[in-house]
Amino acid sequence: MDLPNPTSLDLALSIVWLSLLLTLCTAIGFIAKRRSKTFNLWLAGSRNFGPVITGLALSATWMSGWACLGLMGITYTFGWSGMWLAGVWTLVGIIPCVTVFGPKLKKMFERLNATTVPQLVGSLYNSRLVAAVASIVYIVLLVVYAVGQYKAAATVWHVVTGTPWELSIIIGALVMVIYMVLGGFTGTQWALAVQGIIMTFACYILAYTSLSIVGGPIALNEALASQDPSLIMPLRPDLISIPKFQFAADLIGLTATLGLFITMAVGFPHNVARFIGMRTITRRDLAIMTLVVFVTSAIPWANILIGLSARALFGPALFAASPAGKDAAAPYMALMAGPAVSGMYLAAVFAASISTLAGMVLVMAGSLTRDVIQTLRPDLSDKALLIIARVLTIVFALIPLTWVVMKPPELLAYLMAGAAVGLGCIFFFVLALTLYWRKAHKYGALACMIYGLIMTTLGGYYVYTANQWGWGYWWWATFIGCALTYTCFSLLGRWLEKKRVKIASSY
């Protein structure tokens, strides 16, 4: 089948949907300004958000532009075997984050009076150095990861409307900056909730219409099998010779994708930060929040079907499509569904992209101000800190935007995948397990962060550029190495402390 072309009605309804989304978010920013007059209020809000808003905000930051666009390109490319990296494990990661780690993190934020994730990390180890290093590691990996959010929004705008994407992305970034600069955590949390509703509604509708267009589940698999029987296989041994495709090829890659989603859920600071502003919740509240997250974070299950439907309908045509290629699978299915759906889906991708970006930018601006600048300059006034944080919000929103507009080098795109691996493997230990392991020590945290950052960089090259490391082996090497450095150096630190105490007592 020939690829559909956007119509004037697609453009018009896309503008309407996007305008509605951005107008709501802008209004939220101005309303929330009254609750963000001090630096601490800007960072953490009034800490009274309930389970519904917290659950929607958490899902919005979890479901990035990758989840609402990029994963469809994976299942379009690999068929059913692509589902392991495309989000079939999504709830396996995020539900434990809500039910197990969420309440614990909420209590730790309150007990340690922490207003940023790196500050919480540093407080757990009673070390400002750990907080500063955590802040730097977060910023390095988040800036890289943030580039993909702008690219996702740019791709869907260009394909659905047929017009240049630069203006829409700049306007979207401007609105994000407005509600973050003005409203801080409170404005961001409410905007994330609105964005979560829009993307959930749109993605489920697009999945249903896509499956209907191809004739249902049976017709979908028949169409895939007629193109290539390997497209309906759960794993594809034929891909084992290509190291970067290991996630779809064997059990090592499959288990690595499971580990990736489990560690990312508590390793992503923009996820963890959603619990900063949560009120003290009851068991009933926790059940409500879990239900909200379950419904909204199951989007990848629907989106997997969208990518498969695009492959069934268009065959391999998107491999030669320019400039979006296979990443245009979902936008083309949206065009097939009609202007009403395409406009709504475009708004959903923008919502997913700017929600994740907003969470990341707030973490970067807040942590750099609180955990680095204030540590170096404790004499700065509250007003000065607030101004610095707001300026840094603009800076961190513009850096990835500038890279996208200027067409970043290919290696940067590879490092984006590595950013998720690094964040998950590092902070699963440095943050999550520290809540339960009393022998954790700052030496272990520092060694784990250094090792994880090195492996993230090396993996970006040896997996994607040199094509020498298998993707699954890379994740497992990063995860196991982080576990060993965290454990061994923590035990070493504890032993050295006891040794110093013993020597001191002998005098």
N, C-alpha and C positions, 0 to 999 in steps of 0.2 A: 504494500500500500504506500502511496505517496505521502510524504510528510505534509501535515496541514499548515496553512499560512494564517497568520493573525489577521483579523478584520478590524475595521474601525470601531465596531462594537466591543471587541476584546479590549482595545485600548481604552475606550471610554469607561467601561465597567471596572477595569483595573485601576484607573485613576480614581474612580469613586470609592472603591474598597480601600485603596491605600490612603486616600485622603481621610476617610473615616478613622482608620487606625491611627494615623499620625496626629489627627486633631484630638482624639481622645487622650493620647499619650501626652501631648503638649498641655492640655487642660489639667491633667493630673499633676504635671510638674509645677504649675502655678499654684494649684490648690495645696500641694504638699510643702510649698516654700515656707508656710507659716510654722510648720513642725520641724524645720531644719535650720534654725537660727544659730545654733552653736555647733562646734566641730563634732562633739560627741553625738548630738542629735542627727547631724548630717551623716555620720558614719553608721549609726545603729538604729536610728529612729527612736520611738517611744517604747519599743519592745512589747507591743500589745497585739500583734497580728494573730488571728485565729487560724484554725486548721485548714479552712477552705482557701483563703488567700495564700497562706504559706505553701499549701500543696500545689496550687496552680503556679505560683512563682517558681517553686522548685522544678516542676515539670517543664516550664518554659525555658529555664536555663539548661536543663538536661537535654531537651529536644532542640538542638542547634540547627543552623542551616544545613549542616551535613545530614542530620536525621530527616529533614523534610525535603531534601533534594539529592544530596550526594549518594545516599544509600540506595536510591532507586537506580542510579547508574551502576551500582555494584551488581544488583540482581539482574539488571538488563544485560550486563556483560557476562556474568558467570552462570546465570540461571539459579536454580534452587540452592546450589552449593554456596552462593554468595550470601545466603541469609545469615550465616554465622557471624560475619563481620557487619552485616547490614542491620543488626538490631534485634535478632531473635532472642538474645539474652538480656534485652534492656531491662525487663522487670526483675530479673535475677539480681541485677546490680542495684537498682534504685529502691526496691521495696525494703531490703535490709538497711539501706541508708536511712529510710524513714522510720522503720520500726525499732531497729537496734541502736544505730548510731545517733539518730536525730535527737531523741530525748536526752541522751548522755551528753551530746554536744551542747544542747541548750543549757543544761545545768553547768557545764564547764565554762561557757561564755559568761554566765551570771556569777559563778563563784570566783572566777579569776578576773572579773570585770574587764573582759576583753571586748574590743570593738572591731577588730579585724582578725582574719584567719591567721596571718603570720604572728600577730600578737598573742593569739591563743597558743600557737605552736611554741613560741618563745617562753610563755608563762608555764607551760607544762614541763619545760626543762629548766625553768628559772634561769634563762640565759637570753640576754639581749642580742648576743651574737647569733644565736640560732634563729631568733626572730628576723634579724636583718638578712641573713643568708636565705631563709625561707622566702622572704619578700622578693629578693633578687631572682631566685629560682622561679618563683611564680610569675614574675614579670617577664622574664626571658621566654618562658614556654607559652605564656598566655598571648603575648604580642604575636608570636608566630602562629598560634592557633586562631587568633582573631582574624587573620587575613582571609581564611576560608569563609567566614560569615559574610563579609562584603562580597566575595566572589559568588556565593550562592544567590544572594539577592540580585546581583548584577546579571547572572545567567537567566534567572526566571523572568526578569523584566524584559530583557532583550528578546527572548524566545516568544513570550506571550504577547508582547505589544509590537514587536518588529521595529522598535525605535532604539536609539542609543540609550545606554543605561546610566551614564555618568550623572545626569541631573537627578534622577530618582534616588541614586545611592547617596549623593551629597545631601539631598533634602532629608532622607531617612537618618543619616548620621547627625544632621543638625538638630532634628527633633529629639533624638536620643540624648544628645549633649544637653539640650534644654531641660528635659525632665530630670536628668541626673545632677546637673549643676545647681538647679533650683531646689529640687526635692530631695536630693541625696538618697539615702536608703529607703525612706518612706515613699518617695515618688517612684523610685525604681521598682519597689515591691508591688505597688498597685499597678504600675504599667505592665510588669511581667504577668500579673494575674489576667489582665485584659488580653494580652498577647497569647497567653496560654489557652484561653477560651476560643479565640479566633482560629488558631492553628489546629486545635483539636477538631473543631467542627468542620473545617475545610478539608483536612486530610482524610477523615472518615468518609465524607461525601465523595471525594475524588476516588478513593479506593473502591467504593461501591459502584460508581459509574464506570470506572475502568474495567472492573470485572464484568459488568453488564455488557459493555461494548464488545468484549472478546467472546461473550457467550457463556460465561460461568466457569467454575473451576475445572470441569472435565474438558471443556473446549480449550481452556488455557493450556493445560498440560498436553493435549493432543497437538496443538499448534507448536508448542515448544519442542516436542519430540520429533515432529516432522522436519523441523529445521536442523536439530542436532540432538540425538538421544542423551548426550551428556548434560544437556540443560535441565533435565529432570532428575539428575542424580544428586543425592545429598552431599557427596564428596566426589571430587574429580581427580583421580590419580594421574590423568593425562597432563595435569598442570604442575606436577611435582618437580619437573625439570626447570621451572621458573621460580626461583626462590621467593620473590615478592608476592607470589600468588599462593603461598603455602596455606594461608588461612582458609582456602577453599579446596585444598588438595588432600590433606591427611589429618589424622587424629591429633598430631602435635599442633597443627594450625588451629584445629577446632577448639581444643582445650585452651589454647592461648587466647582465642577470642572470648571465651567464657571468663577467663581471668581478667582480661582487659576491661570488660564491662563491670565486673565486681569491684575492681580497684578504682576505676574512673569515678564511680558514684561518690566515693568518699575522698577521692584524690583531687577532684576538681574543686578549687576554692570557691568558685561562684555557686556551686551547689551547697557546700557547707555553710556559706555566708547566709543562706536563706533562713537558717535556724537562729541567727543572731537576734532578729526582731520578733521571734515567736514568743507568745505569752506562755506562762506555765499551763500545760495542758493536762486534761484528765484522760482516762482510758477511752472514754467516748470520743473526745477530740482526736486522739491518736487513730482511732478506727475510722473516723470521718476523713482525716488527712490521708490515710492509707488508701481509702476508696477513691478519693480525688486523684491521687497520684497514679493509682492502678489504671483508671480510665484514660487519663491524659497521656501517661507515659507509655501506653500500649500502642501509640501512633505508629512506631516502626513496624509492627505486625501488619498494619494496613498498608503502609508504604512499600513493604516488600512486594505486595501484590501489584502495586502500581508499576514498579519496575518490570516485573514479569509480564504484565499485560502489555507494556510497551514493546517488549521483545517479541511477544506473540503476534502483535499487530503489525509492527514495522520491520520485523526481521533484523538483520545486521545493518540496516541503512544508517543508523545514527553513528556508527563508527567512522563514517566518512563525512558526517555533518559538521559544519563549521559555523561558529567557533566553539560552541558548547559541547559538541560530541555526545558521548553517552550520558553526560550529566543533564542533557535536555530531555531525558526519557519522561520524567513527570510533567514538565511544562507542555510537551507535545500531547500527552494524554489529557491534560487540562484543556488544550485547544480542541481536542476531539469531543470533550464533554460539553462544550459550548461556552459562550461568553460569561454566563452567570457563574459557572464553576471556575473558569480560568481566572477571572478577576478575584474571586474569593481565595483561590489557591495562591495567587501572587501575593495577596496580603498576608497569607499564612506563612509563606517563606520569609517575607520581610519581618513578620512577627517573631519567627523562630530565630532569625539571624540577629536582629537588634536586641532581642531579649538576652541571648547568650553573650553578645557583645557588651550589653549594659552591665550584666553581672561581672564580666571579666574586667571591664574598665573601672568599675567601682572598687573592685578588689585591688587593682594595680594602683589607682590614685590614692585610695585610702591607706593601703599598706605602706607605700613609699613615704607618704606624709607622716603617718603615725610611727612606723617601725624603723625608718631610716632617718628622715629629716628631723623629727622631734627628738630622736635619740642623740643626734649630733648637736641639735640646738634646743635644749630643754627650756631655754628662756623665752622662746617664741610665744606670743600671746594666742589666745583662742581664736581671735579674729584673723590673725596672720595665718594660722594653721588652716582655717576654713578657706581663706583665699587661695592658699597654695594648693589645697586639695581640689578646689574647683578648677583652677588653671590646669592642673595635671590631668583632670578628667578630659579636658579639651585636647590636650597633647596626646593622651593614650587613645583617644578616638580617632585622631588624625593620622597617627603613624601607620596603622594597617591600611587605612583608606588611601594614603599616599602611595603605598606599595602596590595596591591593586590598580590604581589609575596608571601608574608607571610600569605596569606589567613586571611583577617580581620574577626573579630567576627561578628556573624549574626546581632547583634544589630546595627552595623555600617551601614549595608545595609538598615535597617529600618530608621535610622536617615537621610539617603540620601533623602528619600521621604520628610521627615520633613524639610530638608534644603530648598527645593523649597517653601514649605508652609511658613517657617519663613522669607526668603528673600523677598517674595512677599508681605506678610502682613505688615511687618515692613516698608519697604522702599516705598511702595505705598503711605504711609502717610508721613513718614519722609522726603522723597525726592520729589515725584511727586506732592502731594497736597500742599506742602509748596510753590510751584511755584505760586499758585493761592490764598492761604489763608494768609492774612497779619497778622493775630493774632497768627500765629505759634510762639512757644517759645522753647528755648533749653530745658526747663524742660519737655515739652511734647515729644520732640524728644528722650531724654534720657529715660523717662519712657516707651515709646513705644518700644524702642530697648530692654530694660531689660525684659519687659513683653513678647515680641515676642520670645526672646531667651529661656525664661523659658518654654513657651508653646511648642516650637519646641522640646525641650528635653523631656518634659512630654508626648507629643504626640507620639514620637518615642517609648516610653515604653508602654503607656496605649492602644495605637491603635494596635501596631504590636506584642508586646510581651505578655502583660496581656490580650489583646483582650477584653477590657472593654469599650473603647470609640469608637463610630462610627466615621468613617473617615470623613464624612460630618460634623458632629457635632464638630469635632476637628478643621476643617478649619474655620467654622463659629465662634467658640469660640475664635480662634486666631485672626481672622479678626475684629470681634466686639470689643474684648478686646483691640486690638491695636488702634482702632478708639477712644475708650473711654479714654484710657490713654493719647493718643496724644492730644485729644481735651481738656480734663479736666485739665491736667497738664499745657498745654499751656495757658489756661485761668487763671489758678492759678498763673503762672509765670508773666503774664501781670498785674494781680491785685496786686501782691507783688511789682512789679516795680513801679506802680503808687503810692502805699502806701509809698514806700521809698522816692519817689520824693516829695510827699506831706509832709512827716515828715521833710525832709531836707529843704524844702522851708519855713517851719514854724520857723526854726531857723534863 
